[in-house]
Amino acid sequence: MSTLSPGKPSLLQLPEETKVDILNRLDYKSLLDCRLVCKYLRDTIQDSLQLQYNIELGADGLVDGSSCTMTVAERYALLMDRRRRWRELDWKQVGSFKAPGWVQAYELVDGMFAASMGIGLSGSKHLQLTWLPTHHEPGRTVDREDLGISVRDFAIDPSQDFVALVLAEDHGSPTKLSVHLRTLSSNKPHPDARKTELETPVLASVGSSFIQVVDDVLGMFFYAFDPGLVIWNWRTGQTVVRLTGPELPAQVSDFAFVSSRTYMITTTSSHGPFELSSNGGAIELFTFRCDDADADAHLRSPTRVATLQLPALRQGRRLTRFFTHSAPFVKRPTPGRPFETSPDCRLHVMDLDYGNRAPCFSLFVRNRTFLSYILPCAPGETGVEFAPVIKSWEEWGPDHSRLTPLIAQFNWLRYVHAERVALPLKPTFDGDPRMALMTVMDFNVHPTRHGVPPVAPLEDTWCKLVTDAELVVDDEHFIGAVESRLPYMVVQKRLPRETLNYSGLLIDHDHLVGMRNGHVDLVDLDVYTF
């Protein structure tokens, strides 16, 4: 029996197309909540293909693409097929392309594999760009034999036609770090960059370093006797963060962007200017300002917004290394692609090393967990006096992470995309000498909704949902048992044994790339396209 009052206007009394238009403006979680309000809203949502598409798109951690001419029905069918293929590791095609055998630096970003040929940090003038095949376009390669400068590392964003080239010391100065800003398409200075070269002083020769681009900022973490971090606005040429040695948290281990105005620092010690209550290390979250209108604010100190502690250790035990890795950022959607990975659908995979003869662990944390601690103010607005949040492991870790014994030794980075992790291949459980086992973990877990067919794995494919809590008991190192319960799905597929020749797997939006080491100029890399 209806309970609607004829004398009062109601959403439910609007024409069906008007209700759908209003609901179409909600995110997928709000749509799921609306389905629980009443039968009328549930039926409206259930009967609308557009709203069903929005729900399934958001559930898979995707957003609508740009300039796509496909109908909603076509995109919905493609979305369901894409979900099935990743759940079954049922790729559409397998191909190969040639890449440098002696790889000095490399990237896999949004369907582009880039690599330079060289050894060590001596520098290379070579850069190969390969656009991986899609389901409607073949792959292609551009080989640049001479960039004009000697480069030790680089970062790319194909959506901005952008490459940042880190100058090698044999071509530059040992007292500064230099980064050239160019286009991928022409190797010319990038037209959106006010400066063609960015610089920062260093006190000694740079050893290891890592560079990452996020929208309009470029960050570099390096070791030049002491650790250092520099962040530029590459469009304006401003240095917005520059920290070295004691200006960084004590015992800093690694760096990663969380967003274009937020970064994390991993630390192996709780000692220093920000005293913690445990000795197990921590994740420090910082925001920074990048305001083109205020040229004097470019070196304003970043704001520490949160400290997330790791499990407490027994006296005399310590965390020796704490590395983190996640997928690269892409600013703009690819024109014509029906859907893209949502910017907040990201996973951080962290390696925790507790020293010689001690167990190592993998820690998985979703990016939205870190974003939940960011200040509720305008993006990039910092400098406000406030007390940063300090959370013990028991307060944040168990419900928002998964701590496991070390899952694998990765020889190549870019093994994470969105919330998927591609593990190195290994022999099958049954010891069949003819077969190898491919494994992909997926932390974007959601229930199957009414009307959406469940995925039934193919022969030689296994799919398992892991929701049980993981309990790590190591009385020698941890003060107590460490529990974590972030759910995930693991998919495994049997493949011919020759795939064990892969030294690792790389992953992006539509591809898995089987990597090979080689002591020759060129090697064949296999690409699996979904």
N, C-alpha and C positions, 0 to 999 in steps of 0.2 A: 504494500500500500504506500502511495506517495506521501511524503511529508512536506512537499514544497508548498509554500504559502503563495497563493495567486496575487496577493497584494504587495509582495516584496520582490524586487528584481533579484535574480540569481544567475550565477554563471551557468547553471545547468539548463536554464530557460533560453539561453542564446542559441542561435542556429549552429548546427554541427560544425560547419566549416569555420565559424568564428571561434568556437571552443578549441578546435584543433590549432588555429592560428595563435591563440593565447598560450596554449600548452607547449607549442613548438618553441617558445622562447625560454623554456626551462631547461636546466641541465638534466642529465639522465637520472641522477639520484633523486631529484625533486619529482621527476615523472614517476619513478617507482613509488615514492611516498604518496603521490596523488592517487595511484591505483588502489591504495589502502583506505582512502577516505570514504568512498561509497561505490555502490554498484554502477552508478551512472558514469562516474569518471573512469572507473575501471574499464567499462565497455567502450567508452570513447577512445581511450588510449589503445585498447586491444584491437579495435577495429580500424585504426589509422596506421597505414604502412609507414607514413612519415615518422610518426611518434615511435613506432616499433624500431624503425631504423635508428632513430636518435638514441634509444635506450641501448641497443646492441652495439652501436658505434662507441658510445661512452664507456660501456662495460669493457670493451676491448682496449681501452686506453687510446682511442683514436678521435680525431676531429675531421670535419668535412674538408675536402681538398679545395683547390682553387681552379676556377675556369673549367670545371668538369661538365661535359655535356650529357652524361649518362642520366637516365631517369632514376627516380628513387627506387623503383622495383629492380632495376639493373644493379644499382649500387648495393642494395640489400642482399641480392643474390651473390654478388661478388664478395661482400663482407662475410657472409656465412661460409662461402667456399674458402676464403682466406683463413678463417678460424679453423676450419676442418683441416686444411693442409698443414698448418703449423702444429695442430694437435696430433696429427698422424705423421709428420715429417714427410709429407707427400708432395714434393716439389713438382712444378710443371715441366721443367727442363733442366738438363745438366750440360754445361759447356766448359770451355777452358780458355784461358788467355795467357800470354807470356808476360812475365814480370822479371825484374832484376833478380839474379841469383844472389848477388852480394848486396843485401839491402842495408842501407845506412839509416834511413828514416822512412816511415810509411804512415798512411792514414786510410781509413775506410769511413766515408761520410756521405750519407744520403745517396748511395748508389755509385759513388766515385771512389775508386782505389787509386791512391797516389803513392809513389815510391821513388826514392833516389838511390842510385847505385854508388856504393862506397863502403869503406871499412872504418870503424871507430869514429872518432870525433875530428878527423883531419879535414873533413869537408868534402862536398861534392857539388859540381856544377850541373849535374844531371837531374831531371825530374820527368817521370813518366806518369801520365794521367790516363786512367782507363775508366770509361763509363760502362758499368756493368749492364748486361742485357736485362730487359724487362719482358713482360708477356706480350708486348706489342712492338718493341724496338730491339734491334740487335745491339751488341756492344761495339765500342770503338775505342781506339787508343791514340793518344798524341804523345810523341816522344820529344822532349826538349833536351838536346844534347849539351847546350851551353846556356845556362841562365845568366851568364855574365858576372856572377859572383860565386864564391865558394860557400856552401850552406851546410850547417851541421844538423839542423832540424827545421820543421815547418809545421804550420797548422792551416787548415783549409775550411772554408764554408762555401760549397758550390752554389748555394742559393743566393749568395752575395757576390759571386764571381771573385772570391777573395782568397789570397794566400799570403801568409806571413812567413817570411824566410829569415831564419836566424843565422846570422853571419858566423862563419867559422873563424877561429882565432888566427889561422894562418893567412886569412884575408883581411882581418880586422885588427883591433887593438886589444891587448890583454887587460887593459884598464877600463873597458866598457863593453857592454852588451849591445849589439846593434841588430835591429829587425827591419827588413825591407818589406814594404806593403805593396803588393802587386795584384794584377788580375790573373785568374787562371786561364782565361781565354787567350790572352795576348802577351803575357809576361811584361806588361807595361805598368807604370805606377797607377795605383787604384784611383779612379777619379773622385771617389768620396772621401779620400784621405787628404787632409790639409798638408801633411808632411809625408814625404816618400820614405823616410827612415825614422825609426824610433830608437832612442838610446837611453841607457842607464849606466851609471858608473859602478864598477866592481873593484874590490881590493886585491883580487888575485885571479889567476886563470880559472875559468869555470869548468867544473867537472860535469856531473850529471845535471840535466835540466829537463823541464817539461813545459810546453807551451800550449795554450788553449784559447780559442776564440769563442765568445758568446755575444751575439748581436753586435753591439758597438764597442765592446771592450775586449782587450787582449791581455791575458795573464801569463806570467812566466815564473815558475818556481825553480830555483837553481841552488847549487852549492859552489861557492867560490871561497874556500876555506871555511866560512860560516854560511849557513843557509840564508837565502834571500828570496823575497817576493816582490815583484813589480807588476802593477796593473795599469795599463794605458787605456784611454779612450782613443782608439786608433783613428776615428774619424776627425777628432779635433787635434790630436797629437799631444793631449795633456797626459801627464803622469798623475794618476789619481791615488795610487797606493805605492809606497816604496818602503819596505821594511827589511832590515838585515839584522842578523845576530841577536842581541838582547832585546831588540824591538819586537821580535816574534815570541810566541809562547815558548816556555822552556821545553827542551827536548822535542822540538818540532820534527815530524817525520815525513808528512806529505801534505799536499794541497789539492783542492778540487773546487770548481765552481758549483754552486747550488742553483743560482740564477744569475742574471746579468748584473745584479747588485748585491749578491750574497756569495760568500765562499766559506769553505770549511778548512780548518787546519787539524790534522791528526797529531797527537802528542803521545809519547811513550812514558812520560813522567808527570806526576802531579805537583812537582815542585816548581817554584818560580813566582811571578807576580800575581798569578791567579791560583791561590792555594786550594787544593781539592781535599776531600775527606778520605780519599782512597789512593792507593799507589798503583792503580792498574791502567793508567793512561786515560785519554779523553778525546772527544770530538769537540772542537771549539768552532762556533758559528759566528761569523762577522758580516755586517753590512757596511757598505761604503757609499759615498756620494760621488756622483759623476755628473756635475752640473755645468753644461757648456756656458751658461750665462754668468757664472761666477768663476772667473779665471784664478782668483786668489784661493779658492777652496780646493784646488786640485791635490794638495798634500794634507788635507784634513785627516786626522787619525780615523781609521775604521772603528766601528762600534761593535764591541763584543755583545752579542745578544743571548747566547746560551752556551753552557758547558754540559755536555752529556758524558757522564763517566762510564767507563767500562767496568766489568766485574772486578771487585777488589781482590788483591793478591796477598798471599802470606808474606810475612816478614822475610826479606832477603830475596824474594822473587821479583822479577821485573819484566816488562814488555820491552823487547829489544828493537823490533821493527813493526810499523803499523802503516801499511800502504792501502790506498784506495783507488778504485777505478770505476768509471761509468761511461756512458755513451757520449759522443760529441753532440754539441748543440747545432741546430739549424735554424736560421732566422725566418726564412720565408718558405711557404709551401711550394711544391713543384707544380707548375701549371699543368692541368689535365689529369693529374693523379686524383683518383676518387676520394681517398682519405689519407690523412697523415697521422704520425704519432703525436699524441697530445704533449705539449711542453712539460706538464707535470707528471707524465708517466715515465719515470726514470728510476733506476735502481743503482745503488752504490754497493760494489762488492769489495770487501776489505779483507786483507790478509794480516793476521795477528801472529807474530813470531815471538815466542817466549825464551829463545836462546838455545844453546847447544843441548841436545838430548831431551829437549822439552817439546811437548806437542805443539803443533801449529793449528790455527783455526781460521775458518772463513766466517765473516760476518756480513749478512745481507740486510740492508736498510733501504726502504723506499724513500725517494726524494721528498715526497709530500710530508713525511715525518719531520724532516729538517725545516721545510717551509712553514710548518705549523708554529715554529718558534720565532718567526720573523715579526718585527714590530708592525702593529696595525697603523701604518702611516703611509704617506706617499712613497712610491718606489724610490729607493736610494736616499731617502731623507734620514740623516743620521746626525750625530753630535748632541742628541738629547741626553741629559743626565738621567740615568735610571739604573736600577740594579739588574744585572743580567740574570737570567734563569740558570740555576745550577740543579741538575737532576742526577740522582744516583742511578746506577744500573737498574735497581729494583723499581724505580719510578718510571723509567722510560723504556728499558730494554726488552723485557719479556714479551710484551704485547706488540711491539713494533719492530722486531728484528728476528733473525734466525741465526743462531751461532752453532756451527757444526765443525767437526774435525775437517781439516783442510781438504777441499773437494778436489783440487787438482793443482799441478804445477803448470802455469801458463807460460809458454815460450813467446806468445804474441799477445799484444793488447788488442783492443776493439773486439773482445769476446762478449761484450755486453751491449744490448740495444733495447731501448724501452725498459721492460722489466724481465727480459729474457737473458739467459746466460748459456752460451755454447761451450761445452766442455771438450777437451781434447779426446780424440777417439781412443778406445782401449779394447783389449780382447773381450770376447763374450764371456758371460758367466759360466756357460757350459764347457768352455775350453775348446770349442770347435775351431780348428786351425784354419778353416776356410773363411771365417767371418770376423768382422769387427763390430763394435758397438758405438753408435753415435748417441749422444745425450744432450738434451736441451732442458734447462730448468726455466719455469715461467712463474713469476711471483704476482702476476695479474690474475688472481683467482676470483671467479664469480660464479654463482649458481646458474644452472640452466633454467630459463624462464618458460612459462606455459606457452606452447605453440612453437618453441624453438627446438628442433630435433637434436638430441644428444649426439656427441661424436662417438662413433664406434671404431676403435683402432683397427688398422689393417693387419694382415698377416705379417709377422716379423716386426711388429711395432707394439710397444707397451706404453700405456699412459696411466699414471698413478697420481692421485691427489693426496698430499701429505698435510694433514691438519693436526696430528698429534704433537704435543709439546716435545721439544728436544731437551734432554737433560744431560748436561755435561758434568761428570763427576771426576774431579782431579784434585784430590786432597793435598797433593804435593805443591800445587800452585795456587789454586783458588781457595778463598776462605770457606766457601760453601758451594753446594751444587748450583750450577748456573742453568736457569731454565729460559727457553725462548720458544715462541709458538707462531711466528709469522707463517701463514700457510703458503704452499707453493705446489705446483704441478711439475712432475718430471716425465718427459717423453723420451723413450729410447727406441732405436731402430737398428736392426741388423743389416750390415753392409758387407760387400766383398772385402776380403782381408787386405787387398792392396791399399785401401783407404787408411790403413795403419801407417802408411808412409807419410801421412799428413803430420806436420809438426805442430799443428794447431788449427782451430776454426775461428774465423771472424764472422760477425753477424751484423746485418743492418735491417732496414725496413722490409726488404723483399728478398734478401740473399743470405746464404751461408757460403763462405769462401774457404776451401781447403788449402792451407798453406804448406809449402814445401821449402826446406832449406836446400841450397845448392851451392857448389863451389865452381859454378860456371856463370857465364854472363847472363843467361836467361833460363828461367824454369817455367814449366807449365803449372798454373794454378787452376783448380777446378772451382766453378761457381754454380751453386744450386739456386735456381730462381723459383720463388713461390708465386 
